[in-house]
C-alpha cells in the first residue's frame, strides 16, 4: 500500500554499511546475524515529533514481505545497528522486530526498501500491529519521508 502524503521534506536515508542500490552485508541477513544495519537520517524537518520506519521486500514470491515495522522513534540522525529505538510491529513472520533478508534460494535479486517517515505526532498504536495499521495511523501526519534500497540474493538456501 502506498502512503499518499503532502510531505514537503525529503529525508536522506543512508547507511555506513552499504550504499543505496548496493548489496546489504551478509551480517544483516539470515546468512549472518540477522540484525538491523545502522541507518543515518538527514533533513529531518522542524516539527518532527517521531520517526517511523518500514523495511520491506516487494520482490518476495508471495507478495511484499515486511521485515521491520517500527514507530515512535525519537527524531535522531542515527538508528544504531542491532537496536529497537521505538515500538515494534509484526514482521512478515508474525514476530515483533527486525528479520533480516532471507529470500528463497533461486528467486534472484531482491530489493529491500528502508522507508523512513518524519511524523508530527506520537502514534497511539499497540505493539505488534501490522504494517497496514501503521500506514493508516501515519496518514495526515507525515512531514517528510525518504528511502534507502539495499540488494540481496540468497546463495545458500537458508
C-alpha positions, 0 to 999 in steps of 0.5 A: 500500500502506498502512503499518499502524503503532502510531505514537503521534506525529503529525508536522506536515508543512508547507511555506513554499511552499504550504499543505496542500490548496493548489496546489504552485508551478509551480517544483516541477513539470515546468512549472518546475524540477522540484525538491523544495519545502522541507518543515518537520517538527514533533513529531518524537518522542524516539527518532527515529533517521531520517526517511523520506519518500514523495511520491506521486500516487494520482490518476495514470491508471495507478495511484499514481505515486511521485515521491520515495522517500527514507530515512535522513534525519537527524531535522531540522525542515527538508528544504531545497528542491532537496536529497537529505538521505538515500538515494534510491529509484526514482521512478515513472520508474525514476530515483533522486530527486525528479520533480516533478508532471507529470500528463497534460494533461486528467486534472484535479486531482491530489493529491500526498501528502508522507508523512513517517515518524519511524523508530527505526532506520537502514534497511539498504536499497540505493539505488534500491529501490522504494517497496514495499521501503521500506514493508516495511523501515519496518514495526515501526519507525515512531514517528510519521508525518504528511502534507502534500497539495499540488494540481496540474493540468497546463495545458500538456501537458508 
